[in-house]
Amino acid sequence: MTSQNSHLQRHQNDHDREVFLIATPAMGMLTPAVEFARHLVRRFPGRLSATVLLISVPHWPTIHSYTQSLLATSSPNLNFVLLPTMDPPSPDHFNSYVAHTFALIDQHKSHVKNAIAESKRRVVGLFVDLFCTSMIDVADGLGIPSYIYFASPAGFLSFVLDLPILDSELASDSVNEFRIRGFANPVPRRALHATVLDRGDGFFTYMYHSRMYAKTKGIVVNTLRELETIVLDSLSASKVPKVYPVGPILNLKGSTEWHSDKAQQEKIMKWLDNQPESSVVFLCFGSLGSLSGPQLEELALGIERAGFRFLWSCREPPKTKLVPPSEYANFDEVLPNGFLERTAGMGLVCGWVPQGMILAHQAVGGFVSHCGWNSILESLWHGVPIATWPVYAEQHMNAFEVVKELGLAVEISLNYREGTVLVLAEQVERGIKRLMEGDIEVRAKVKDMKAKCRMALMENGSSHESLGALVEELLASN
């Protein structure tokens, strides 16, 4: 065979190679997995295709709309497949969202196996996220390498990997601080995941995930080396699967591509267009975050006392378990008497917001955030400093990391938990003032990290090189 024919044959074989991905049906997990799939197929165009398997959740309108929009964009290089709809397990049988989600995903193992087995291409990898580790058994059964796509920070990955080691300390109420691999500071108990502290079925689900990670060929993390240097170095020196930092992987258009409320989007952007540069504090608690009752009143009073222009995404808490927040019909009924009238010239209260577009707007000067990892990365990408207000999941540890370890945020709260801790108006006022005008060092660090985020994804950048090494490994797989 001539050299030219050999070269042609190699690229034909490359084109036949395919990876599969499956992610938890939650916006904070699914959207970064989809963006990662796009990065994979773009890294060496034409040499690798990807199929994203979607779990149907018709009872969640937002996710349902998003998955339907994905199905309409399938192409030969990036295909989206909706798995058969199954009745979700009864939430009454679980005491945590984590355990219920894991059970829902586990129901689809046979469907995932069938989808992969039916592929006409050579499947060289299955990527699963934090809650989809039961699918690693499917990959093993088919003789396919498995990888974790970790949409949270490397700091939280380090904690999950160390769970079996930390188990006895976590069980003891007398231990208030923990040494976690890659953290310079001891991590306080109040910064840990509530599910872990409760030690119910959700805790043992996390223990299961921790042990499953060791069976994978690699762990892909949505972070960059320049952001989490110490943690990543610590993981590289440990006996864990190879870690690939490939971030920040973001969908900068966000929900504007598929969310139906275009009028709301236009209203918000028009309002921002009329505000001075860096004058607005943006408050948003994520796709699953909401506040209610006394906490809502304290937040409103704190915003008003701080005296800055504000854009507040205020959403109604779920009425039943395991459903997302909804939109308030009337803000007057839930906010302090006269609040909307007194702040009419300074602020805008709304429901759903196009977060990515807002953070990119020049009028926004600070972000009060629940500290979901996607939100942190978006804020760093746009150079907008954060004031921390974690609500659920690993957000408390994320908040601790960006404030105490990295110096990239200011603190409103590090340990808020719905129903157990009340963040007072004085804390809100103090945190917003510090965010908007008080901490020059944090603002400078965030500006520096903005540049590093962009450089990491450019040619020869750290994340660009890490993604390239991963794709080369996939293409070399037999």
C-alpha positions in Angstrom: 0.0 0.0 0.0 1.4 3.4 -0.9 1.9 6.1 1.7 -1.0 8.2 0.2 -3.4 5.2 0.4 -2.2 4.4 3.9 -2.9 8.0 4.9 -6.4 7.9 3.3 -7.2 4.6 5.0 -6.2 6.0 8.4 -8.5 8.9 8.1 -11.4 6.7 6.9 -10.9 4.6 10.0 -10.8 7.7 12.1 -14.1 8.9 10.7 -15.7 5.6 11.7 -14.8 6.2 15.4 -17.6 7.3 17.7 -18.1 8.2 21.3 -21.3 8.1 23.3 -22.2 10.5 26.1 -25.0 10.4 28.7 -25.7 13.0 31.3 -28.1 13.6 34.2 -31.4 15.3 33.0 -30.7 18.6 34.9 -29.7 21.8 33.2 -26.5 22.2 35.3 -25.3 18.7 34.2 -26.8 18.3 30.7 -25.8 21.6 29.1 -22.1 21.3 29.9 -22.1 17.7 28.7 -23.6 18.8 25.4 -21.0 21.6 25.0 -18.3 19.1 25.8 -19.5 16.8 23.0 -19.4 19.8 20.6 -15.8 20.5 21.6 -14.8 16.8 21.1 -16.1 16.7 17.5 -14.6 20.1 16.6 -11.1 19.3 18.0 -10.1 17.3 14.9 -12.9 17.9 12.4 -14.1 14.7 10.6 -12.1 12.3 12.7 -14.5 11.6 15.5 -18.3 11.6 15.9 -20.4 11.8 19.1 -23.8 10.7 20.1 -25.5 12.2 23.1 -28.1 10.0 24.7 -30.9 12.0 26.3 -33.1 10.9 29.2 -36.7 12.0 28.8 -38.2 14.0 31.6 -41.5 15.4 30.2 -42.6 16.5 33.7 -39.8 19.1 33.7 -40.8 21.6 31.0 -37.5 23.5 30.8 -35.4 20.3 30.3 -38.0 18.9 27.9 -37.8 22.1 25.7 -34.0 21.9 25.8 -33.9 18.3 24.7 -36.4 18.9 22.0 -34.2 21.7 20.6 -31.2 19.4 20.6 -33.0 16.7 18.7 -33.7 19.2 15.9 -29.9 19.9 15.5 -28.6 16.4 15.1 -26.0 15.9 12.4 -23.7 13.0 11.3 -20.9 14.3 13.5 -23.0 15.2 16.5 -26.1 13.1 17.0 -28.8 13.4 19.7 -30.9 10.4 20.6 -33.9 10.4 23.0 -34.0 7.3 25.1 -37.4 5.6 25.6 -39.6 7.3 28.2 -39.9 5.5 31.5 -42.0 6.1 34.6 -39.8 7.7 37.1 -39.3 5.9 40.5 -41.6 7.1 43.2 -39.9 10.0 45.2 -41.5 8.6 48.3 -39.0 5.8 48.4 -36.0 8.2 48.6 -34.9 10.8 51.1 -32.7 12.8 48.7 -32.7 14.2 45.2 -29.3 12.5 44.6 -30.6 9.0 45.3 -33.8 9.5 43.3 -31.9 10.8 40.3 -29.5 7.9 40.4 -32.4 5.4 40.4 -34.0 7.2 37.5 -30.8 7.0 35.5 -30.2 3.3 36.4 -33.6 2.4 34.8 -32.1 3.2 31.4 -29.1 0.8 31.4 -30.6 -1.6 28.9 -31.6 1.3 26.6 -28.0 2.7 26.7 -26.6 -0.8 26.0 -28.9 -1.2 23.0 -28.1 2.3 21.5 -24.4 1.6 21.7 -24.6 -1.9 20.3 -26.6 -0.7 17.3 -23.9 1.8 16.3 -22.5 1.2 12.8 -19.2 2.9 13.8 -16.3 1.8 16.0 -17.3 3.0 19.5 -14.1 4.1 21.3 -15.6 5.6 24.5 -18.6 6.2 26.8 -18.6 9.4 28.7 -20.8 9.5 31.8 -21.3 12.3 34.4 -21.4 12.4 38.2 -24.7 10.6 38.6 -24.5 8.2 35.6 -21.7 6.0 36.8 -23.9 2.8 36.8 -23.4 3.1 33.0 -19.8 2.2 33.4 -20.9 -1.4 33.9 -22.6 -1.2 30.4 -19.3 0.0 28.9 -17.4 -2.8 30.6 -19.9 -5.3 29.3 -19.4 -4.1 25.7 -15.6 -3.8 26.1 -15.6 0.0 25.7 -13.4 2.4 27.6 -15.4 4.6 30.0 -14.7 8.2 31.1 -16.2 10.6 33.6 -17.2 14.0 32.4 -17.2 16.0 35.6 -19.2 19.3 35.3 -18.2 20.4 38.8 -14.8 21.7 39.9 -11.7 19.6 40.5 -12.0 20.6 44.2 -15.3 18.8 44.5 -13.9 15.8 42.5 -11.1 15.6 45.0 -13.7 15.5 47.8 -15.7 12.8 46.2 -12.7 10.6 45.5 -11.7 11.0 49.2 -15.1 10.1 50.5 -14.2 6.5 51.5 -11.1 7.9 53.4 -13.2 10.6 55.1 -16.1 8.3 56.0 -15.3 7.8 59.7 -14.5 11.5 60.2 -17.8 12.6 58.5 -19.7 10.2 60.8 -18.3 12.0 63.9 -20.1 15.2 64.9 -17.1 16.2 66.9 -15.0 16.7 63.7 -15.6 20.2 62.4 -12.8 20.5 59.8 -11.5 18.2 57.1 -8.3 17.9 55.2 -9.1 17.4 51.6 -6.6 16.6 48.9 -5.6 19.7 47.0 -7.1 22.3 49.5 -4.6 24.5 51.3 -7.1 25.3 54.0 -9.1 22.9 56.1 -12.7 22.6 54.8 -15.3 23.3 57.5 -18.2 20.9 58.0 -20.6 23.7 57.1 -19.1 23.8 53.6 -19.9 20.2 52.8 -22.8 18.8 50.8 -25.9 18.4 52.9 -26.6 15.0 51.4 -23.2 13.8 52.7 -23.7 15.2 56.2 -27.2 13.6 56.4 -25.7 10.2 55.8 -28.8 8.8 54.2 -29.3 6.9 51.0 -27.8 9.9 49.1 -24.6 9.6 51.0 -24.2 6.0 50.1 -25.0 6.8 46.5 -22.0 9.2 46.5 -19.8 6.5 48.0 -20.9 4.2 45.1 -19.9 6.9 42.6 -16.6 7.4 44.3 -15.6 3.8 43.9 -16.9 3.6 40.3 -14.5 6.4 39.2 -11.5 4.1 39.7 -12.9 1.8 37.0 -12.7 4.5 34.3 -9.9 5.3 31.9 -10.0 9.0 32.6 -11.8 11.9 34.2 -12.6 15.0 32.2 -13.1 18.1 34.3 -14.7 21.4 33.2 -12.0 23.5 34.7 -8.6 24.9 33.6 -5.2 24.4 35.1 -4.6 28.0 35.8 -7.7 28.2 38.0 -7.3 25.0 40.1 -3.6 24.4 39.9 -3.0 23.0 43.4 -6.0 20.6 43.2 -5.1 19.3 39.7 -1.5 18.8 40.7 -2.6 16.8 43.7 -4.9 14.6 41.6 -2.1 14.0 39.0 0.2 12.8 41.8 -2.4 10.4 43.1 -3.5 6.9 42.1 -6.6 8.0 40.3 -7.5 7.8 36.6 -5.9 10.4 34.4 -7.5 13.8 34.8 -8.1 16.1 31.7 -8.9 19.7 32.5 -10.6 21.0 29.4 -12.6 24.1 30.5 -14.1 26.5 30.6 -16.7 24.7 28.5 -19.7 27.0 28.3 -22.8 27.6 26.2 -22.5 31.4 26.0 -25.9 31.8 24.3 -27.5 29.8 27.0 -31.2 29.3 27.2 -31.9 32.1 24.8 -31.7 29.5 22.0 -34.6 27.5 23.2 -36.5 29.3 26.0 -40.0 30.4 24.9 -40.2 33.7 26.8 -38.5 36.0 24.3 -40.5 39.0 25.5 -38.9 38.6 29.0 -35.5 38.5 27.4 -36.1 41.6 25.4 -37.4 43.5 28.4 -34.4 42.6 30.5 -31.8 43.5 27.8 -33.5 46.8 27.1 -33.5 47.7 30.8 -29.8 46.9 31.0 -29.0 49.0 27.9 -30.2 52.0 29.8 -28.0 51.5 32.9 -24.4 52.9 33.4 -21.4 50.6 32.9 -20.7 48.2 35.8 -23.5 49.7 37.9 -25.9 46.7 38.2 -25.7 43.9 40.7 -27.2 40.7 39.2 -28.9 38.2 41.6 -29.7 34.7 40.4 -29.8 31.3 42.2 -29.7 28.9 39.3 -32.2 26.7 37.5 -33.1 24.8 40.7 -32.6 27.7 43.2 -35.2 29.7 44.9 -35.9 31.4 48.2 -39.1 31.9 50.2 -40.8 33.4 53.2 -38.6 35.3 55.7 -35.5 34.7 53.6 -37.0 36.5 50.6 -37.9 39.5 52.8 -34.4 39.7 54.2 -32.9 39.6 50.8 -35.2 42.3 49.5 -34.4 44.6 52.5 -30.7 44.0 52.0 -30.8 44.9 48.3 -32.8 48.1 49.1 -30.4 49.2 51.8 -27.3 48.5 49.7 -28.6 51.2 47.3 -27.2 49.8 44.0 -29.0 49.2 40.7 -30.1 45.6 40.6 -31.5 42.9 38.4 -33.1 40.1 40.5 -34.2 36.7 39.2 -36.8 35.8 41.8 -38.5 32.4 41.3 -41.2 30.6 43.3 -40.0 27.4 45.2 -41.3 24.1 44.0 -44.8 23.1 45.3 -43.9 19.4 45.3 -40.7 17.3 45.6 -38.4 16.8 42.6 -39.8 19.6 40.4 -38.1 22.8 39.5 -39.0 26.3 40.7 -41.7 28.2 38.8 -42.6 31.8 38.1 -44.4 34.0 40.6 -47.8 35.3 39.4 -47.4 38.5 41.4 -44.2 39.7 43.1 -46.2 42.2 45.3 -47.6 39.2 47.2 -44.2 37.8 48.3 -41.9 40.9 48.6 -42.0 43.4 51.4 -44.8 45.9 51.3 -43.8 48.8 49.0 -40.5 47.3 47.9 -41.3 47.4 44.2 -42.5 51.0 44.3 -39.5 52.2 46.3 -37.0 50.6 44.0 -38.8 51.1 40.7 -36.2 53.6 39.5 -33.2 51.4 40.5 -34.0 47.8 39.9 -35.9 45.1 38.0 -37.4 42.0 39.5 -38.2 39.2 37.1 -38.5 35.4 36.8 -36.4 33.4 34.3 -33.4 35.2 33.0 -30.9 34.6 30.1 -28.0 34.5 32.6 -25.1 34.2 30.0 -26.3 37.3 28.1 -26.8 39.3 31.3 -23.2 38.5 32.6 -21.9 39.6 29.2 -23.6 43.0 29.4 -21.4 45.9 30.2 -23.9 47.3 32.7 -23.4 44.3 35.1 -20.7 44.9 37.7 -21.3 42.1 40.2 -23.1 38.8 40.6 -24.8 37.4 43.7 -24.7 33.7 42.8 -25.7 30.3 44.2 -22.2 29.2 43.1 -23.2 26.5 40.7 -20.0 25.7 38.8 -21.4 26.7 35.4 -22.3 30.1 36.9 -18.9 30.5 38.4 -17.2 29.8 35.1 -19.5 32.1 33.2 -18.8 34.9 35.7 -15.0 34.4 35.3 -15.3 34.2 31.5 -17.0 37.6 31.5 -14.8 39.1 34.3 -17.8 39.7 36.7 -16.9 39.2 40.4 -19.2 37.0 42.6 -20.7 37.3 46.0 -21.5 33.8 47.3 -24.8 32.5 48.4 -24.8 28.7 48.0 -28.2 26.9 48.2 -27.9 23.2 47.3 -25.7 20.4 45.9 -21.9 21.0 46.0 -22.4 24.8 45.9 -21.2 25.3 49.5 -17.8 23.7 48.7 -17.6 25.7 45.5 -18.3 28.9 47.5 -15.6 28.0 50.0 -13.1 27.3 47.2 -13.6 30.5 45.3 -13.6 32.7 48.4 -11.0 31.0 50.7 -8.8 29.1 48.4 -8.8 31.2 45.2 -9.7 34.7 46.4 -12.0 35.2 43.4 -15.2 36.0 45.3 -16.5 37.8 48.3 -18.8 36.2 50.9 -22.4 36.9 51.7 -22.9 33.4 53.0 -21.0 30.1 52.8 -23.3 27.9 54.7 -26.9 28.9 53.8 -29.3 25.9 53.8 -33.0 26.4 53.2 -35.0 26.2 56.4 -32.0 26.0 58.8 -30.0 29.2 58.3 -31.3 32.7 57.7 -29.1 35.2 55.9 -30.0 38.6 57.4 -30.5 41.9 55.5 -27.3 43.3 57.1 -25.2 40.5 55.6 -26.8 41.1 52.2 -26.2 44.8 52.4 -22.6 44.4 53.5 -21.9 41.7 50.9 -23.3 43.7 48.0 -21.4 46.9 49.0 -18.2 44.9 49.2 -18.9 43.2 45.9 -19.7 46.5 44.0 -17.1 48.9 45.5 -15.1 47.4 48.3 -12.7 44.7 47.2 -10.3 45.9 44.6 -8.0 42.8 44.9 -10.9 40.4 44.1 -11.9 42.4 41.1 -8.3 42.5 39.8 -8.0 38.7 40.3 -11.2 38.1 38.4 -10.1 40.3 35.5 -6.8 38.3 35.3 -8.7 35.0 35.4 -10.9 36.3 32.5 -7.8 36.5 30.3 -6.6 33.1 31.5 -9.9 31.4 30.7 -9.7 32.6 27.1 -6.0 31.8 26.7 -6.6 28.2 28.0 -8.9 27.5 25.0 -6.7 29.0 22.4 -4.2 27.1 20.4 -1.3 25.9 22.7 -3.4 26.8 25.7 -3.6 24.4 28.6 -7.2 23.2 28.0 -6.8 23.1 24.2 -3.8 20.8 24.7 -5.5 18.6 27.3 -8.5 18.1 25.0 -6.2 17.3 22.1 -4.5 14.6 24.2 -7.8 13.1 25.1 -9.0 13.0 21.4 -5.7 11.5 20.3 -6.2 8.8 23.0 -9.7 8.1 21.7 -8.6 7.9 18.1 -5.8 5.5 19.1 -8.2 3.2 21.0 -8.7 -0.3 19.7 
